[in-house]
Amino acid sequence: MSLVTLLPFIVLIGAMFLMTRSAKKKQQQAADMRNQMQPGSGVRTIGGMYATVKEVSEDTVLVDAGPGVELLFAKNAIGAVLSDDEYNRIVHGIEHDLKSDVVPDDASSLTEADEPAAAAASDEKSVDLGKKDEKDEVEEPSDAVAAEAKTDDEPKKTDGDTDAK
């Protein structure tokens, strides 16, 4: 047999090795997560139920799902151990302190470094955006008004649909 005929088999065996290795890593991480559970931790089961860990034994976990509701689960049925912030956000609707995540209402804080350049640009040409007084307006129609009046006189084109029978 030549190397060319063995190459596909070598690649296939290498791919299988990498896939089983990553699956074993995920299983090991899940087992470590389940072993680190402590009473008071918030958890999510593989069925999607959120609860608080009450007791942890070797193969089972006793969880408190609500007032007077205690459930016994196998450790393998715990899908995720949640952080306190995440558990409170999901179960109780309590958000963490958002003062560190404040986003300004305008973009002025993003352009603070460019203020001198912006001030120089504004000195070159000023634009008046204020409302004009009635006495300043000219009574003659402007070109835009005249063009608009001209288009109103022309018949409007349609895509062929008419109401005529």
N, C-alpha and C positions, 0 to 999 in steps of 0.2 A: 504494500500500500504506500502511496505517496503522501506527501505532506498536504497536498491540495485536497485529497479525499478526507483526511483527518481534520482539517481546519473547521468545517461546519460542526463536527461533533465537539471539538474543543470549545468553540464559541458557545454552543448550547449548554455544555456543562458549566462554563463560567457564568452564564446568565442565570442558570438555576441556583448556583452557589450564592450569587449576589441577592437574588430574590429571597431565598430562605434566610440569609443573614439579616436582611432588613426586617423580615417578619419576626425573627427571634428578638431583635432589638426592641421592636414595638411591644412584644409580649413581656419582655423584661421590664420595660418602662412602666407598663400597666401594673405589673406585679409590685414594683417598688412603690408606685402611687398608692395602691391598696394597702400595702404594709405600713405606710406612713400615716394612715388615718388615725385620728385621735378623737376621743369624746369631745363634742362641741363643734366639730368640723361640719361644714355644709357639703352635701354630696348630691349627685344626680345619678339615678339608676339607669340601667340600659333601657328601661321602659319609659324614661323621661320624667320620673317622679323626683321632686326635690324634697330633701329631708335633712335633719340634723342627726349626726351620729351620737348615740347614747352610750353604747358599749361595743367594744371590739373584742372578739375571741379569735381563735386560730382560723376557723373556716367561715364564721358567720359574723354578721354585723347587725346590731339592734339599733334601729333608727326611729326617731320621733318625727312623724309626718304631720302632726298637728296636736291640738289639745286633746289628750287622752287617747291618741292613736300611736301605738308602738308596733313596729313591724320588724320581722326577722328576715334578713336577706343573706344569701350566700355572698361571700366576698367578691366572687366573680361577677355578681349582678351589679356591682357598683361601676358605673361608667366613667365618672370623673369626680375628683375631690376638688371643690371650688374654694377660691380664696374668700375671705370674709366680705370684702367689698362686692365681689361678683355675686355671692349668695344673697346678700342684702338687697342688691339692685334687682335681682330676678324675683326673689320671693316676696320681699317687703316693699319693693319700689323705692328704696332709699338710695339716692345717688351719693357718691363720694363728694368731698369738698371740691367744688368747681372753681374756686378762686385762682388756682394755679393754671386753669385752662381758659382764662378769659380771653375772648377775641374782641378786638376793638370794632366799633360800629362803622368806622370809616377807615379809609386807607392812609390817614395822616401819619400813623405810627410806622407805616411801611416806607414812607418817603422822607423821614426825618433827616437822613443823611444827605438828601438831595435838595434841601431847603434853599441854600444859596443859589443853586442853579435855577430853581423854580422862581425865585424872586427876581433874578436877572431876566428871565424869559418874560415875566409878567410886566416888567418895566418897559420893554420894547414896544408893545402894542396893547392898549387897554380896550376891552370890549365892554360896551354898555348894555347890560342885560335888563335894565330897569324899564318900567312901563312908561310910555310917552304920554304927555298930556294931550288932550283933545285939540288944543290950539296949535300944537306943533305938527299935527297931521295935516297932510295936504288933501284937499277935497277931490283932486283928480284921481281916477282909478289907476292903480299901478299896472304894470305889464302882466303880472301874475293874475290879477283879477280879470283883465281883458282877455287873456288866453283862456281862462276858465269859462268866461261867458261865451267865447267862440265855440268851445267844445260842447257846450250845452245845446247849441243850435243844431249841431250835426246829428244825424240819426245814429243811434247806438248799434253796434254790430253784435250779433248773437251767434251762438254755435249752431244755429239751424233749427232749434226747437221753437215753434211758434204755437200760439193758441188758436190761430185761424183754422177753419175747417173747409 
